[in-house]
Amino acid sequence: MVLQFILIKYLYPYPNFMQDSYNYLRSAVTNIDANLWPVGYAKLIRFAGFFSHSDTLLVFIQFFIYHICGLYYFYTLLELRPCSKWLQWTMFAVIFLNPAILYLSNYVTSDVYFIGISLVWMAQLFRLTYKPTFLLLCVHLVVLLLAFTVRYHALIYPVISMTVIVFCQYSKWVKVWAVGMAVFLVGAFILYTTRQTETHMGRRQFSVFSGWQMANNAVYAYVHMPVRSKDTVPKQFSDIQARVDQWLDSVPMADRPNRPIMAYFIWDPGSPLQPEPGALHISDNAGHLRKMAEIAPLLNDYGKYLIARYPVPYIQYYICPNLLQYVFPPAENLSVYNDDVDTILPVAKEWFQYKDTHVFKRAGEELRLFNFYPYLMVITMLVFLIGWIRYLYQEGRAIANEHFRYALTIVTYYWLVNVGFSVLASPVVLRYQLFNLIVGATFGGMLWDMKVYGK
């Protein structure tokens, strides 16, 4: 770990910044409890800032947290079933020697922090099935809430946790208490965030970003339709539709955002959805973000209207391509440093107390490595899927111990839910898939390592 940290800080003396980074930093500077993204990671930034505003300290803390979480996950796997030496070393390399994790740890973003929390969450689910103590259950509820405060991708976590708890060896009343407590904690966080969003952004809503994401996904499909209906849209959508139609008339099909699917219609200053076209530094522009918050509920309804009006094109131009991205995720921000610019926004200079807004790196060519990660994701999924089929076909359930059977069931359930949620929710990119890659690689290896023989 120490050698990896020294290497990454030598190659990249400054941390990596992207659009999300500045929103997190602004949340940390102002100490607000609601913004465009969840503020859990901003609280980690403030925690590091209590000791020092050094960017190196922040990177080290999130790298250290990931390794502690990774160790918990790794040793939980070793408890599930006997593993050969080659498998143990392979799992160790995937978890602790992963270049993507190392590079992402140098980003001012919630990704590595969330992956670490997710590893603990998953490992606790396994342990709940064979070590169902009340203390573990209580800690799991805390981890569940923590994940929910960091990334909205954790929206599926309560459903999965409650399902697993129902089937664990607790008494009926403990199960009722645990499920009720999970609902209470998540519900209380949603209610609190909703009120804070109203206070800081002017509209009472849980997630500003979800409304924009819904519209982005729907408009992406809409603008790629070769033929569109000329029907009159509902009155409340007339202004938005007029801007979208004007954009369509001015931008040829060849120049429209194509594959991979991204959040163009959320972030590009020229997007027809923007309340104020041409706005700069949107993620750290408080005035513009308030305007985005004001129209987020309307955009959410507009997105739902387009999807209901054109369901087949939506599946053809958004769902299917995004499903492909789930399997073959674009490297996106992992293949560049600092969005390919050598300057940062003032909020980063202010928080980290830099002398100026210029940043530099000593490397860059190695980032081409991440262009091979989409292929690695495909291989991982195939290894897991074929291993899973082999496990069933060769009567693996009769040979595997109970701990592993339960864990594999949980992983399979998680992945089925995750596929549906990820594809529907937002464009899938590589950094969102790294947790799935780790889980898929470790369990794929365990399936193939099992000595299973057919009849």
C-alpha positions as CSV (number, residue, x, y, z in Angstrom):
1,M,0.0,0.0,0.0
2,V,2.7,2.5,1.0
3,L,4.7,1.8,-2.2
4,Q,1.6,2.3,-4.3
5,F,0.8,5.5,-2.6
6,I,4.4,6.9,-3.1
7,L,4.3,5.9,-6.8
8,I,0.9,7.6,-7.5
9,K,1.9,10.8,-5.7
10,Y,5.3,10.9,-7.5
11,L,3.5,10.5,-10.9
12,Y,0.7,12.8,-10.0
13,P,1.7,15.4,-7.4
14,Y,-1.7,17.0,-7.6
15,P,-5.0,15.0,-7.2
16,N,-7.2,14.5,-10.1
17,F,-10.2,16.8,-10.6
18,M,-13.4,16.5,-12.7
19,Q,-16.7,18.2,-12.7
20,D,-18.0,16.3,-9.6
21,S,-15.0,17.3,-7.6
22,Y,-15.8,21.0,-7.5
23,N,-19.3,20.3,-6.3
24,Y,-18.0,18.1,-3.5
25,L,-15.4,20.8,-2.6
26,R,-18.0,23.5,-2.5
27,S,-20.2,21.4,-0.2
28,A,-17.2,20.9,2.0
29,V,-16.3,24.7,2.0
30,T,-19.8,25.8,2.9
31,N,-20.6,22.7,5.1
32,I,-24.1,22.4,3.6
33,D,-26.1,19.2,4.0
34,A,-27.6,19.1,0.5
35,N,-26.2,19.8,-3.0
36,L,-26.4,18.3,-6.5
37,W,-24.6,15.2,-5.3
38,P,-25.0,13.5,-1.8
39,V,-22.8,15.2,0.7
40,G,-21.3,12.1,2.5
41,Y,-18.0,12.4,0.6
42,A,-17.9,16.2,1.3
43,K,-18.0,15.3,5.0
44,L,-15.0,13.1,4.5
45,I,-13.2,16.1,2.9
46,R,-14.1,18.2,5.9
47,F,-12.9,15.5,8.2
48,A,-9.5,15.5,6.5
49,G,-9.5,19.3,6.6
50,F,-9.9,19.2,10.3
51,F,-6.3,17.9,10.5
52,S,-4.9,19.5,7.3
53,H,-6.0,20.9,4.0
54,S,-3.2,19.0,2.3
55,D,-4.5,17.2,-0.8
56,T,-2.0,14.4,-0.1
57,L,-3.7,13.7,3.3
58,L,-7.1,13.5,1.6
59,V,-5.8,11.1,-1.0
60,F,-4.1,9.0,1.7
61,I,-7.2,8.8,3.9
62,Q,-9.4,7.6,1.1
63,F,-6.8,5.1,-0.1
64,F,-6.3,3.9,3.5
65,I,-10.1,3.5,4.0
66,Y,-10.3,1.5,0.8
67,H,-7.6,-0.9,2.0
68,I,-9.1,-1.4,5.4
69,C,-12.5,-2.2,3.7
70,G,-10.7,-4.4,1.2
71,L,-9.1,-6.4,3.9
72,Y,-12.4,-7.0,5.6
73,Y,-13.9,-8.2,2.3
74,F,-10.8,-10.4,1.5
75,Y,-10.8,-12.2,4.8
76,T,-14.5,-12.7,4.7
77,L,-14.0,-14.4,1.3
78,L,-11.4,-16.7,2.9
79,E,-14.0,-17.8,5.5
80,L,-16.6,-18.8,2.9
81,R,-14.7,-21.8,1.6
82,P,-11.1,-23.2,1.2
83,C,-9.2,-21.5,-1.6
84,S,-6.2,-22.6,-3.4
85,K,-3.0,-20.4,-3.2
86,W,-3.4,-19.2,-6.8
87,L,-6.9,-18.0,-6.1
88,Q,-5.9,-16.3,-2.9
89,W,-3.1,-14.4,-4.7
90,T,-5.5,-13.6,-7.6
91,M,-8.1,-12.2,-5.3
92,F,-5.5,-10.2,-3.4
93,A,-4.2,-8.7,-6.6
94,V,-7.7,-7.8,-7.9
95,I,-8.5,-6.1,-4.6
96,F,-5.2,-4.5,-3.6
97,L,-3.0,-4.2,-6.7
98,N,-5.6,-2.9,-9.0
99,P,-4.3,0.0,-11.1
100,A,-7.8,1.5,-11.5
101,I,-8.3,1.7,-7.8
102,L,-4.9,3.3,-7.3
103,Y,-5.5,5.9,-10.0
104,L,-9.1,6.6,-8.8
105,S,-7.8,7.0,-5.2
106,N,-6.0,10.1,-6.5
107,Y,-9.3,11.6,-7.6
108,V,-11.3,14.1,-5.6
109,T,-14.5,12.1,-6.0
110,S,-16.6,9.7,-4.0
111,D,-15.9,6.6,-6.1
112,V,-13.1,4.8,-4.1
113,Y,-14.8,5.8,-0.8
114,F,-18.0,4.3,-2.0
115,I,-16.4,1.2,-3.4
116,G,-14.7,0.6,0.0
117,I,-18.1,1.0,1.8
118,S,-19.7,-1.3,-0.7
119,L,-17.1,-4.0,0.0
120,V,-17.9,-3.9,3.7
121,W,-21.6,-3.8,3.0
122,M,-21.3,-6.9,0.8
123,A,-19.0,-8.8,3.2
124,Q,-21.5,-8.0,6.1
125,L,-24.3,-9.5,4.1
126,F,-22.3,-12.8,3.8
127,R,-21.5,-12.8,7.5
128,L,-25.1,-12.1,8.5
129,T,-26.0,-15.5,7.0
130,Y,-23.5,-17.5,9.1
131,K,-22.6,-15.2,12.0
132,P,-25.9,-13.5,12.7
133,T,-25.0,-11.5,15.8
134,F,-27.1,-8.5,16.9
135,L,-23.9,-6.3,17.0
136,L,-23.2,-7.2,13.3
137,L,-26.8,-6.3,12.4
138,C,-26.5,-2.9,14.0
139,V,-23.2,-2.1,12.4
140,H,-24.6,-3.2,9.0
141,L,-27.5,-0.7,9.4
142,V,-24.9,2.0,10.0
143,V,-22.9,1.0,7.0
144,L,-26.1,0.9,4.9
145,L,-26.9,4.5,5.9
146,L,-23.3,5.6,5.3
147,A,-23.4,4.2,1.7
148,F,-26.7,6.0,1.2
149,T,-25.2,9.3,2.1
150,V,-22.3,8.9,-0.3
151,R,-23.8,7.8,-3.6
152,Y,-27.4,7.4,-4.9
153,H,-26.3,4.2,-6.5
154,A,-26.9,2.8,-3.0
155,L,-30.6,3.2,-3.5
156,I,-30.8,-0.6,-4.2
157,Y,-28.8,-1.5,-1.1
158,P,-31.7,-1.2,1.4
159,V,-33.8,-3.6,-0.7
160,I,-31.0,-6.1,-0.9
161,S,-30.1,-5.8,2.8
162,M,-33.7,-6.2,3.9
163,T,-34.2,-9.2,1.7
164,V,-31.1,-10.9,3.1
165,I,-32.1,-10.1,6.7
166,V,-35.5,-11.7,6.3
167,F,-33.8,-15.0,5.5
168,C,-31.1,-14.8,8.2
169,Q,-31.3,-16.9,11.4
170,Y,-32.7,-14.1,13.6
171,S,-35.9,-14.2,15.6
172,K,-39.0,-12.8,14.0
173,W,-39.0,-9.7,16.2
174,V,-35.3,-9.0,15.5
175,K,-36.0,-9.2,11.7
176,V,-39.0,-6.9,12.1
177,W,-36.9,-4.4,14.1
178,A,-34.0,-4.5,11.6
179,V,-36.2,-4.0,8.6
180,G,-38.1,-1.2,10.3
181,M,-34.9,0.4,11.4
182,A,-33.5,0.3,7.9
183,V,-36.7,1.9,6.6
184,F,-36.5,4.5,9.4
185,L,-32.9,5.4,8.8
186,V,-33.1,5.7,5.0
187,G,-36.5,7.5,5.3
188,A,-35.1,10.0,7.8
189,F,-32.1,10.7,5.6
190,I,-34.4,11.3,2.6
191,L,-36.7,13.6,4.6
192,Y,-33.7,15.5,6.0
193,T,-32.1,15.9,2.6
194,T,-35.3,17.0,1.1
195,R,-35.7,19.8,3.6
196,Q,-32.0,20.8,3.2
197,T,-32.4,20.9,-0.6
198,E,-35.3,23.3,-0.2
199,T,-33.2,25.4,2.2
200,H,-30.1,25.6,0.0
201,M,-31.4,25.1,-3.5
202,G,-34.9,26.6,-3.4
203,R,-37.1,23.5,-4.2
204,R,-38.4,20.8,-1.9
205,Q,-37.0,17.6,-3.5
206,F,-34.7,14.7,-2.5
207,S,-32.4,14.7,-5.5
208,V,-32.0,17.5,-8.0
209,F,-29.8,15.3,-10.1
210,S,-32.4,12.5,-10.6
211,G,-34.8,14.9,-12.5
212,W,-32.0,16.0,-14.7
213,Q,-30.8,12.5,-15.3
214,M,-34.3,11.4,-16.3
215,A,-34.5,14.2,-18.8
216,N,-31.0,13.5,-20.1
217,N,-31.7,9.8,-20.8
218,A,-35.0,10.5,-22.5
219,V,-33.8,13.4,-24.6
220,Y,-30.7,11.4,-25.7
221,A,-33.1,8.8,-27.1
222,Y,-35.4,11.4,-28.6
223,V,-32.8,13.3,-30.5
224,H,-31.6,10.1,-32.2
225,M,-35.0,9.2,-33.5
226,P,-34.9,9.5,-37.4
227,V,-38.6,10.5,-37.4
228,R,-40.5,12.3,-34.6
229,S,-44.2,13.0,-34.1
230,K,-45.4,16.5,-34.6
231,D,-48.1,16.1,-31.9
232,T,-48.6,19.0,-29.6
233,V,-46.9,18.4,-26.2
234,P,-48.7,19.2,-22.9
235,K,-48.6,22.9,-22.1
236,Q,-46.2,22.6,-19.2
237,F,-43.5,21.1,-21.5
238,S,-44.0,23.5,-24.4
239,D,-41.0,25.8,-23.6
240,I,-38.6,22.8,-23.1
241,Q,-39.9,21.1,-26.2
242,A,-39.4,24.3,-28.2
243,R,-35.7,24.6,-27.1
244,V,-35.1,20.9,-27.9
245,D,-36.7,21.3,-31.3
246,Q,-34.6,24.4,-32.0
247,W,-31.5,22.5,-31.0
248,L,-32.4,19.6,-33.3
249,D,-32.8,22.0,-36.2
250,S,-29.4,23.6,-35.6
251,V,-27.4,20.4,-34.9
252,P,-27.0,17.8,-37.7
253,M,-27.4,14.1,-36.7
254,A,-23.7,13.5,-37.2
255,D,-22.8,16.2,-34.7
256,R,-25.2,15.1,-31.9
257,P,-23.7,13.3,-28.9
258,N,-23.4,9.6,-29.8
259,R,-21.8,6.6,-28.2
260,P,-20.8,6.2,-25.5
261,I,-23.9,7.6,-23.8
262,M,-22.9,10.4,-21.4
263,A,-24.6,13.2,-19.4
264,Y,-24.3,15.7,-22.3
265,F,-27.7,17.2,-21.8
266,I,-27.0,17.8,-18.1
267,W,-23.5,19.4,-18.3
268,D,-22.9,20.9,-21.7
269,P,-23.4,24.7,-21.7
270,G,-25.1,24.3,-25.1
271,S,-27.7,21.8,-23.9
272,P,-31.3,22.8,-24.7
273,L,-32.2,21.7,-21.2
274,Q,-30.0,24.3,-19.5
275,P,-32.0,27.1,-17.8
276,E,-29.3,29.6,-18.9
277,P,-27.4,28.5,-22.0
278,G,-23.7,29.2,-22.0
279,A,-23.2,29.0,-18.2
280,L,-19.7,28.2,-17.1
281,H,-18.4,25.9,-14.4
282,I,-21.9,24.6,-13.8
283,S,-21.0,22.2,-11.0
284,D,-19.6,25.0,-8.9
285,N,-21.9,27.8,-10.0
286,A,-24.3,28.3,-7.1
287,G,-26.7,30.6,-8.9
288,H,-27.0,28.3,-11.9
289,L,-27.4,25.2,-9.7
290,R,-30.3,26.9,-8.0
291,K,-31.9,27.4,-11.4
292,M,-31.3,23.8,-12.3
293,A,-32.9,22.8,-9.0
294,E,-36.0,24.9,-9.8
295,I,-36.7,23.1,-13.0
296,A,-35.6,19.6,-11.9
297,P,-39.1,18.4,-11.1
298,L,-40.4,19.7,-14.4
299,L,-37.6,18.0,-16.3
300,N,-38.3,14.8,-14.4
301,D,-41.9,14.9,-15.7
302,Y,-40.8,15.8,-19.2
303,G,-38.4,12.8,-19.3
304,K,-41.2,10.5,-18.1
305,Y,-43.5,12.0,-20.8
306,L,-41.0,11.4,-23.6
307,I,-40.4,7.8,-22.4
308,A,-44.1,7.1,-22.2
309,R,-44.7,8.7,-25.6
310,Y,-41.8,6.9,-27.4
311,P,-41.1,3.7,-25.4
312,V,-39.7,1.7,-28.3
313,P,-37.1,4.4,-29.4
314,Y,-36.2,4.9,-25.7
315,I,-35.3,1.2,-25.5
316,Q,-33.6,1.2,-28.9
317,Y,-31.5,4.4,-28.5
318,Y,-30.9,4.5,-24.7
319,I,-31.6,1.2,-22.9
320,C,-29.9,-1.1,-25.4
321,P,-26.8,1.0,-25.8
322,N,-26.5,1.5,-22.1
323,L,-26.9,-2.2,-21.5
324,L,-23.9,-2.7,-23.8
325,Q,-22.0,-0.1,-21.8
326,Y,-22.8,-2.1,-18.6
327,V,-20.9,-5.0,-20.2
328,F,-18.3,-2.9,-22.0
329,P,-18.0,0.3,-19.9
330,P,-16.2,3.3,-21.4
331,A,-13.0,4.4,-19.5
332,E,-14.3,8.0,-19.3
333,N,-12.5,10.0,-16.6
334,L,-10.1,7.1,-15.9
335,S,-8.4,7.6,-19.3
336,V,-7.6,11.3,-18.7
337,Y,-6.0,13.5,-16.1
338,N,-7.8,16.6,-14.9
339,D,-10.2,16.6,-17.8
340,D,-7.2,17.1,-20.1
341,V,-6.5,20.6,-18.8
342,D,-3.7,22.0,-16.6
343,T,-5.8,24.3,-14.5
344,I,-8.4,23.9,-11.8
345,L,-11.3,26.0,-10.5
346,P,-10.8,28.5,-7.7
347,V,-12.7,26.4,-5.1
348,A,-10.0,23.7,-5.3
349,K,-7.3,26.3,-4.9
350,E,-9.1,27.7,-1.9
351,W,-9.6,24.4,-0.1
352,F,-6.2,22.9,-0.7
353,Q,-4.5,26.3,-0.3
354,Y,-2.6,26.2,-3.5
355,K,-0.5,29.1,-4.7
356,D,-2.3,29.2,-8.1
357,T,-4.7,27.2,-10.2
358,H,-2.0,25.4,-12.3
359,V,-1.5,21.6,-11.9
360,F,0.9,19.2,-13.5
361,K,1.8,15.5,-13.7
362,R,4.9,13.5,-14.4
363,A,3.3,10.8,-16.4
364,G,0.3,10.1,-18.7
365,E,1.1,7.3,-21.2
366,E,0.1,4.7,-18.6
367,L,-3.5,5.9,-18.7
368,R,-3.8,3.9,-21.9
369,L,-4.0,0.9,-19.7
370,F,-7.5,1.8,-18.7
371,N,-8.7,1.5,-22.3
372,F,-8.2,-2.3,-21.8
373,Y,-10.4,-2.4,-18.7
374,P,-13.7,-2.6,-20.7
375,Y,-12.3,-5.9,-22.2
376,L,-11.4,-7.0,-18.7
377,M,-15.0,-6.3,-17.6
378,V,-16.3,-8.5,-20.4
379,I,-13.9,-11.3,-19.4
380,T,-14.9,-11.0,-15.8
381,M,-18.6,-11.3,-16.5
382,L,-18.0,-14.3,-18.8
383,V,-15.8,-16.0,-16.2
384,F,-18.5,-15.4,-13.5
385,L,-21.4,-16.4,-15.8
386,I,-19.8,-19.6,-17.2
387,G,-18.5,-20.5,-13.7
388,W,-22.0,-20.1,-12.3
389,I,-23.6,-22.2,-15.1
390,R,-20.8,-24.8,-14.5
391,Y,-21.6,-24.7,-10.7
392,L,-25.3,-25.5,-11.4
393,Y,-24.7,-28.0,-14.1
394,Q,-22.1,-30.0,-12.2
395,E,-24.2,-30.0,-9.0
396,G,-22.0,-27.5,-7.2
397,R,-24.7,-26.8,-4.6
398,A,-24.4,-30.4,-3.3
399,I,-20.6,-30.0,-3.0
400,A,-20.2,-26.4,-1.8
401,N,-20.6,-25.5,1.8
402,E,-23.5,-23.6,3.2
403,H,-21.5,-20.3,3.6
404,F,-20.5,-20.2,0.0
405,R,-23.9,-21.1,-1.3
406,Y,-25.5,-18.3,0.6
407,A,-22.8,-15.8,-0.5
408,L,-23.2,-16.8,-4.1
409,T,-26.9,-16.4,-3.9
410,I,-26.5,-12.9,-2.5
411,V,-24.0,-11.9,-5.2
412,T,-26.3,-13.2,-7.9
413,Y,-29.3,-11.4,-6.5
414,Y,-27.2,-8.2,-6.2
415,W,-26.0,-8.4,-9.7
416,L,-29.5,-8.9,-11.2
417,V,-30.8,-5.9,-9.3
418,N,-27.8,-3.8,-10.1
419,V,-28.0,-4.5,-13.9
420,G,-31.6,-3.3,-14.0
421,F,-31.0,-0.2,-11.8
422,S,-27.8,0.9,-13.4
423,V,-29.0,0.6,-17.0
424,L,-32.2,2.5,-16.2
425,A,-30.7,5.1,-13.9
426,S,-27.8,6.7,-15.8
427,P,-25.1,6.1,-18.4
428,V,-22.8,3.4,-17.2
429,V,-19.0,4.1,-17.1
430,L,-16.0,2.2,-15.9
431,R,-15.6,3.8,-12.5
432,Y,-19.2,2.8,-11.6
433,Q,-18.3,-0.8,-12.5
434,L,-15.1,-1.3,-10.5
435,F,-17.0,-2.7,-7.5
436,N,-18.8,-5.1,-9.8
437,L,-15.5,-6.1,-11.4
438,I,-14.0,-6.9,-8.0
439,V,-17.0,-8.9,-6.9
440,G,-17.3,-10.7,-10.2
441,A,-13.6,-11.5,-10.4
442,T,-13.4,-12.9,-6.9
443,F,-16.5,-15.0,-7.1
444,G,-15.7,-16.1,-10.6
445,G,-12.4,-17.3,-9.4
446,M,-14.0,-19.1,-6.5
447,L,-16.4,-20.9,-8.8
448,W,-13.7,-22.1,-11.1
449,D,-11.4,-23.0,-8.2
450,M,-14.1,-25.3,-6.7
451,K,-13.4,-29.0,-7.4
452,V,-16.7,-30.0,-8.9
453,Y,-17.2,-33.1,-10.9
454,G,-20.4,-34.0,-12.8
455,K,-22.2,-37.3,-12.8
